[in-house]
Amino acid sequence: MKKKLWMLLVVAVLGALLAACNSETEDVSEGGQEADQEAEEVSGDAENTSGEEASVDLNRIRVVIGSSSTGGDTYQNADAVSRYTEEALDTNMKVDAVGALRAFDELGKANDDGSTIMFFHDMAYLGVEYGSFDQDDELENWRIGPVVATNPGNAFLTSADAPYDTMAESAEWLEENPDETITVALESGGVSEIVFDGYYLWVEEEYGTDVTDRIHAYVTGSQEDKNQALWDGNTDIIHGSIGANKQYTEDGVEDKIKMKFLGITAGERVEGFDVPTFAEQGITVDGEEFVFDKEFFFLMPKNVDENFATALNDAIADVVKNPDYEEDLNTNTYIVNHKPADEAEEYLLDKREKFRSIIERAPDLDEIAK
């Protein structure tokens, strides 16, 4: 009887020990799974799950943009494309308006998994050409992603009561009024500088230095800053866009802030807006019509995961076919302009080369700054 009780006691003890071990193993396993999941959520990962089709395993993608403004065309385009792309990639995309210098810095420090990418426009390479950005930021040092949109309303504006109605007329007005000057608000090293340079070189060719000596630059930053410079009387003309500035040109706007468009730099007029192109106004450089389309595209770390780059490229290819995305762009007078990553790289490098000659001949802003 004693022997039997002793055996039962041993079995009970062993059972308790085994249960404790199993429970501890379960806890460790669950804790390991939670830790793995947490690490994956923090770092993100881009992987090829099917062996053929790339998929993005990222909870969040940060899209840094080269503008600090949330009211300009860069943010509006970034927001539109991100809202549709995050659905296609089954993730969350957050647009972060940090400005160009910080955006490049963030991209340079980013992981190669695609968790931080950049969205910008032609200033990405123009800034390097003008010396506003470091040579380390040139296009060759990044992975160029797809081009997604164009702002055909890239424009110049002035106060509604200005004595001229186009950019060409502003030069004529200067010639007819030798005691007058014109100051143009623009951002150094970007789209506004290259289109200002096209205008300036045309005036020099057409009217000579007597007129260009009376054209000055007011160097400032965001679109809000340019607008305020006009309202404060610090400048006569500002660089802007139909999408960002049309609200100030409409009927009913107070006289003190009302503006009018002087011209756009795209090749064709924007439907619904009676704003002539530079080409229509006869503005040329070296005998050729001056046309500049402001285009928006993605940049990624140079060694970004191939599966992520493919997934983004494929997602954008679907997004640009979505009529809702096109409608969102058209609301702000932007248009779909898709070039997949491989075409985008060659296209942007060629475009950069085309405008280098203008940059080389353009005036130094420090010398003509107000």
SVG drawing of the C-alpha trace seen along z (x, -y; Angstrom):
<svg xmlns="http://www.w3.org/2000/svg" viewBox="-17 -108 46 110">
<polyline fill="none" stroke="black" stroke-width="0.4" points="0.0,0.0 2.8,-2.4 4.6,-1.5 1.5,-2.2 1.0,-5.6 4.6,-6.5 4.3,-5.7 1.2,-7.9 3.0,-10.8 5.9,-10.5 3.5,-10.6 1.8,-13.7 5.1,-15.5 6.3,-14.6 3.0,-15.8 3.2,-19.1 6.8,-19.6 5.8,-18.8 2.9,-21.2 5.1,-24.0 7.7,-23.4 5.0,-23.4 3.6,-26.7 7.0,-28.3 7.8,-27.2 4.5,-28.6 5.2,-31.9 8.6,-32.2 7.3,-31.3 4.5,-33.8 6.9,-36.5 9.3,-35.7 6.5,-36.0 5.4,-39.3 9.0,-40.6 9.5,-39.5 6.2,-41.1 7.2,-44.3 10.6,-44.5 9.0,-43.9 6.6,-46.8 9.4,-49.2 11.8,-48.4 9.5,-47.4 10.5,-45.0 10.2,-44.7 10.2,-41.1 9.3,-38.9 6.6,-36.7 5.6,-34.9 9.0,-34.6 7.7,-36.6 5.5,-39.4 6.9,-41.9 4.8,-42.9 5.5,-45.4 5.4,-44.3 5.6,-47.8 3.1,-49.2 4.1,-52.7 6.0,-54.6 7.2,-58.1 7.1,-60.3 9.4,-63.3 8.8,-66.2 11.2,-68.9 8.8,-71.7 8.0,-72.9 4.6,-74.2 1.4,-72.2 -0.4,-74.6 1.7,-74.4 1.7,-72.0 4.3,-69.7 2.3,-68.8 -1.0,-68.6 0.5,-66.1 2.3,-64.1 -0.9,-63.8 -3.0,-62.8 -0.6,-60.0 0.1,-58.8 -3.6,-58.3 -4.1,-56.0 -0.7,-54.3 -1.0,-53.3 -4.2,-51.4 -2.5,-49.6 0.5,-48.7 -1.8,-47.8 0.1,-50.1 0.0,-53.6 1.8,-56.5 2.5,-59.7 3.5,-62.9 6.1,-64.9 6.7,-68.5 10.3,-68.9 11.8,-71.0 14.4,-70.1 17.6,-70.1 16.2,-68.0 14.4,-65.7 17.7,-64.8 19.3,-64.4 16.6,-62.1 16.7,-60.1 20.5,-59.8 20.1,-58.3 17.1,-56.1 17.0,-52.3 17.0,-50.5 13.7,-48.9 11.6,-51.7 10.2,-52.9 11.4,-56.4 11.2,-57.7 11.1,-61.2 8.7,-63.0 9.7,-66.1 9.8,-67.9 12.5,-69.3 14.2,-71.3 15.6,-68.0 18.2,-68.3 18.0,-72.0 19.1,-72.7 22.3,-70.8 23.0,-72.6 22.5,-76.0 24.6,-75.0 21.8,-75.2 22.1,-71.5 25.3,-69.5 26.7,-67.5 26.0,-64.4 22.4,-65.0 22.6,-64.7 20.2,-62.3 22.9,-59.6 23.2,-59.1 19.5,-58.1 17.2,-55.5 14.9,-57.4 11.3,-56.2 8.3,-56.9 7.2,-60.3 3.5,-60.7 2.2,-64.2 2.7,-67.6 1.7,-71.0 0.8,-72.7 -0.1,-75.8 3.4,-76.7 3.0,-80.5 3.9,-84.1 1.5,-86.5 1.2,-90.1 -1.2,-92.4 -4.6,-92.8 -3.9,-96.5 -0.4,-96.1 0.1,-98.1 0.8,-95.0 -1.1,-91.8 1.6,-89.4 5.3,-88.7 6.1,-90.0 4.2,-93.2 6.2,-93.7 9.3,-93.9 7.7,-96.4 6.5,-98.5 10.1,-98.6 11.4,-99.8 8.7,-102.5 9.4,-103.6 13.1,-103.9 12.8,-105.1 10.9,-102.0 12.1,-98.6 10.5,-95.2 11.2,-92.8 10.4,-89.1 9.9,-86.9 11.4,-83.4 13.1,-80.6 16.8,-80.1 17.9,-76.9 14.5,-75.7 11.8,-75.7 11.0,-79.4 14.7,-80.3 14.9,-78.4 11.7,-79.9 12.8,-83.4 16.2,-82.8 14.3,-82.0 12.4,-85.2 15.5,-87.2 17.6,-85.9 14.7,-86.6 14.4,-90.2 18.2,-90.6 18.1,-89.3 15.0,-91.4 15.6,-94.7 19.2,-94.6 20.8,-95.2 19.3,-98.6 16.1,-96.8 17.5,-93.7 19.5,-96.0 16.2,-97.1 14.9,-93.5 15.7,-92.4 15.1,-89.2 13.5,-88.9 14.8,-85.6 12.4,-83.8 11.0,-80.4 7.6,-78.8 4.6,-79.8 3.1,-81.5 6.3,-83.6 6.1,-84.7 2.4,-85.6 3.2,-87.7 6.1,-89.4 3.6,-90.6 1.0,-91.8 3.7,-93.5 4.9,-95.5 8.4,-93.9 8.0,-92.5 6.1,-93.2 5.8,-89.7 5.8,-86.3 6.3,-82.8 3.3,-80.6 0.8,-78.2 -2.8,-78.1 -3.5,-75.3 -2.0,-77.2 -2.9,-80.8 -6.2,-80.7 -8.2,-81.5 -6.6,-84.9 -7.6,-85.8 -11.3,-85.1 -14.1,-87.5 -14.9,-88.8 -11.4,-88.7 -10.3,-91.8 -8.4,-94.3 -5.4,-94.3 -4.7,-90.6 -6.2,-90.1 -3.8,-88.8 -3.7,-88.2 -1.8,-85.6 0.9,-86.9 1.7,-83.6 2.4,-79.9 5.6,-78.1 3.9,-74.9 3.6,-74.1 -0.2,-74.5 -2.8,-76.5 -4.7,-75.1 -8.3,-74.3 -10.7,-76.7 -8.1,-79.4 -7.4,-82.4 -3.7,-82.5 -1.3,-82.6 1.9,-80.5 5.4,-82.0 5.5,-80.6 2.3,-82.4 3.8,-85.6 6.9,-85.2 9.3,-84.4 12.2,-82.5 15.7,-81.5 18.3,-81.0 15.5,-81.3 13.4,-78.4 10.1,-78.8 10.7,-78.7 8.7,-75.8 9.2,-74.2 6.9,-71.6 7.1,-71.1 7.0,-67.4 6.7,-65.4 8.5,-62.1 9.8,-59.7 13.3,-59.3 14.6,-56.4 17.8,-55.4 20.3,-54.2 20.4,-50.6 16.7,-50.4 15.3,-46.8 14.6,-45.7 11.2,-44.2 10.1,-47.5 11.2,-49.5 9.2,-47.1 6.2,-47.2 6.1,-51.0 6.6,-51.1 3.8,-48.6 1.5,-50.3 1.9,-53.7 1.2,-52.1 -2.2,-51.1 -2.9,-54.4 -2.4,-56.6 -5.1,-54.5 -7.6,-55.3 -10.1,-57.9 -10.6,-59.1 -6.9,-59.9 -7.0,-61.8 -10.1,-63.7 -8.3,-64.7 -5.4,-66.1 -7.6,-67.9 -9.3,-69.7 -6.1,-71.6 -5.4,-71.8 -2.7,-69.1 -2.6,-66.3 -1.5,-62.7 1.9,-62.3 3.2,-58.8 6.7,-57.6 7.7,-54.2 11.0,-54.2 13.2,-53.0 11.9,-55.6 11.9,-58.3 15.6,-58.0 16.6,-58.6 14.0,-61.3 15.0,-63.3 18.7,-63.1 18.1,-64.3 15.9,-67.1 18.6,-68.2 21.1,-68.4 18.7,-70.5 18.5,-73.3 22.1,-73.4 23.0,-75.9 20.4,-78.3 21.7,-77.9 25.3,-78.6 24.3,-81.9 21.8,-83.1 22.5,-86.0 23.8,-85.4 20.9,-86.1 23.2,-87.7 24.1,-90.3 20.5,-91.2 18.8,-90.6 16.9,-93.4"/>
</svg>
